[in-house]
Amino acid sequence: MLFVKSRIGAVALSTQIFFADASTNSTPEALNPQLTNSVPQAPGGPTLYYNGSGPVPPYNMTSPSPVPITPLKSTTAIEDNLFNELVGIVNGTSISNGCDKCIAATEIMYIAAITQPVSTVVDLLIRACNAFPAFEETIFASTCYEEFSGIGNIGPYYAQLFSKMSAATGDLQAFCAYYDACKLPDTIAIDEDQYFSPKPASANVVPEPSGENINVLHLSDWHLDPRYDIGSEANCSQYLCCRPYATNTDLHTDAEDPSFPASRFGYLYCDSPPDLALSSFTSMPQFFNTSSVSFSIFTGDIVSHDNGDQLSRAYIEYEEKVTYETFKAQMRKTPIYPTLGNHDSLPEAYNTQNALDPTSNPSSNALSWNYNLLSSMWQSDGWITASEASYAKTHYGAYAHTTAQGLRIISINTDFWYVDNIFNYWNFTNPDTSGVLKFLADELSACEVTGQRAWIIGHVLSGYDGTNALPNPSALFYSIVRRFSPTTIAGVFFGHTHEDQLQIFYDYLPNSTISNSKNGTTLRDTTLVDYSKPLTMGFIGPSITPLTGNNAGYQLYQVDARTFSVTGIQTYFANVSDSLNWHAPVWQFEYDARQTYNVNGTWPASAPLNATFWDRVTYSMLQNTSLVETYNLLETKSSVVTEACDTVACAQQKVCYIRSGSAALGLACPQNSGPF
């Protein structure tokens, strides 16, 4: 190696000597600076130049561009090209993975949305729906046109969404997960410092109870059906029965010859007919003194489960008006504190963030007509104040109100974590695009300072089986609940599933924090839960509507007058499978929670039905599957079509659901081991 290196060095030196000799020994002709050729040109030939002199074009002279063939002058031509690209992506072989196909197609829709009129985006959706059977299977309207234009008219909302999506925040993958083409992006770690201060030791102290109780009524999922057709097919093959068009395709029956005629008092697969809905109120005096009810909470969903091409703003407004007028007439001076459900909007489940168009005023939000209507009714009924209504009008129906008893009720719009709100797939890695959860955290912080107890009410549950809420916002919600429990939060209340269910929130494990070396922040892994430390309860109220094979039901709570912890629960139900035999709806007492679940009789009579109580119940369920079977039946309000849950696997799944307060926790549970 040394020899080789020395030879190379010698060659380099000799080369330098050679070039030095060449420059000094050159001829005058070789270095003649003449800028034209010195070698004679043939007669008639041009003079040739050196050094870019004479007529030689300079280095920086530009060349003509080709005649443009774009942009396409016809909107139709642009649409056709975009559609052909979609077809090539979906039906072609250059992209083999279904998730990649969906993401690529969504990129095309993004380009269309930011460059083309809304009508072009809508037309592309209709054409794609008609062209791709897998896409068509996802719609609820009778045709693709009615889904994206026509009566359903959700296409313009998709155009808004597509125009805001970004691959940088995982939007495309998340959106494709909504269509089951991709898996959801991993749940983010939460930067809790953006929402609240660290949890002090004092926030782990449970206030002392007063020993006195008040009564509180919990109503949920009213789903009044003013289109209910008496005598039509109640045992139909469609999602919503008891309509003039309902049929049973297996039995070949319809409204003319129904297999089970729709009783005017309701049935298992139908929404609430007027008589059943009203009877929920008129039945109450047989069970308790209604004048003893201090207040009621209504955890959302007013409108019937019509398909999108059967709904209109006029229908939504009609349902909301007659429902709250009914509530006021029936409950008279007893205040009702409502929250918005996913069916309390148009299109169903859609709520757009004010930040979607930061240049506009919140009052111009696409759903502001609904927020204005609802908050105005709540104010005129005397349930919330003028300032609270004013806030609700520009903040998605959210408000915070202090009851006469001193409890702070914080109502939030949970559509901002609901999987069916397409606007949640914009800026996906931001767990609070609407600001609703920051509002919640700020309200709880203020309560903590003054020592005020609070209830959180919403519609869509944050966890359980994990299929209703999106992981990121529900992870942030879990952190908020954990931060302010058990000292400030006395309870969390949902609806939505039409079932009577429970959800326990626990503390985090000590190793759940993550140091972010990039910016020095500390993040929270919300999946690392300490199941030995239950903190607070989520109560998922039963529905008035029987739809999805349940009975109708409601609950009465006994609540400590100082701590506002739930100390007792009674559930009442109407067995609508007997409705053809009724002269009027028949309501019954179903069960008392303390008597039913305090199986060993070890829980003190004076102690609340708090998270510790229900956590112990879950351990009893794992040891005694008959207790799980009881819970499983009571979930459906004792429906005759309740599916069995009589295996160890089903018991484990149910317990896991009950212990899951976020989507990520619920999705981590065993699946397909039971009826829910």
PESULHU-V679320 format. One line per field, one symbol per residue. ss: DSSP state (H for helix, E for strand, - for the rest). psi: psi as a letter, one per 30 degrees, with the letter a starting at -180 (. if undefined). A space follows every 50 residues. Layout:
ss: ???
psi: ???
This chain:
ss: -HHHHHHHHHHHHHHHHHHHHHHH-----------E------------E- ------------------------HHHHHHHHHHHHHHHHH------HHH HHHHHHHHHHHHHHH--HHHHHHHHHHHHHH-HHHH-------HHHHH-- ----HHHHHHHHHH--HHH-HHHHHHHH-----------E-HHH------ HHHH--------EEEEEEE----E--------E--------------E-- --E-------E----------E-HHHHHHHHH-HHH---HHHEEEEEE-- --E----HHH--HHHHHHHHHHHHHHHHHHH---EEEE------------ ---HHHH----HHH---HHHHHHHHHHHHH-----HHHHHHHHH----EE EE-----EEEE--HHH-E---HHHH----------HHHHHHHHHHHHHHH ---EEEE-----------E-HHHHHHHHHHHHH-----EEEEEE------ EEEEEEEE-HHHEEEE----EEEE----EEEEEEEEEEEE---------- -EEEEEEEEE-----EEEEEEEEE-HHHHHH-----EEEEEEHHHHH--- ----------HHHHHHHHHHHHH-HHHHHHHHHHH------------HHH HHHHHHHH----HHHHH---------
psi: eeeeeeeeeeeeeeeeeeeeeeffglleeegkgkflkfkkllkfllkkll hglbgkklegkllkllkkgllkfkeeeeeeeeeeeeeeeeflffjfkeee eeeeeeeeeeeeefflleeeeeeeeeeeefejeeeefflflfleefefbb eehfefeeeeeefflkffggeeeeefeeggfllklkklkkifffflllkl effgkklklffkllkkkjkliehkjfgkjkfajfilflejahlffkljfe fhlafeikejkjkfglleglljleeeeefeeffeffeljfffjellkjhl jeklhllegglleeeeeeeeefefeeeeeefcfjkkjllklfghlklkfk kkkefeifflkffgkfgfeeeeeeeeeeeffgelleeeeeeeeghggklk kklffgkjkjkljffggkffjfffgkhefjfiffgeeeeeeeeeeeeeef gklkkkkldklfccfgfelkeeefeeeeeeeeegkgeekflkkabefglj lljkkllllfgfkkkjfegglklkjffikjgfikelkkkjkllekfkggl lkllkkkkkkfefgkkflkkkklkiffgfffkflkjklkelkeeeefief gfkkffkliaeeefeeeeeeeffjffeeeeeeefeghhkfgklkigleee eeeeeeeegjgleeeefflklggaf.
